[in-house]
Amino acid sequence: MEFEEALIRCDMIEEYPDDPRGPSCLALGFAGRRPIHAVCAVKVDPDEVLIITVYDPSKRPEKWTEDYRGRKE
């Protein structure tokens, strides 16, 4: 599954400590060459991750830098 492949080797690229759902982050991973962003919250148990949103940032090139690690201004 692409999502699992992307999350296994992902990097945290943004932190959202004040998210109303609890502290969360934006992770970037790749399934092959396809980029995948996932907004995730890590619960008390570090093995438990709440997946909030998943999307393909390459579908919105006007919003993301070429490496998908930063937002365009």
Secondary structure, DSSP 8 states (H G I E B T S, - for coil): -HHHHHHHT-EEEEEETT-TTSSEEEEEEEETTEEEEEEEEE-SSTT-EEEEEEE-GGG-TTTB-TTSSSB--
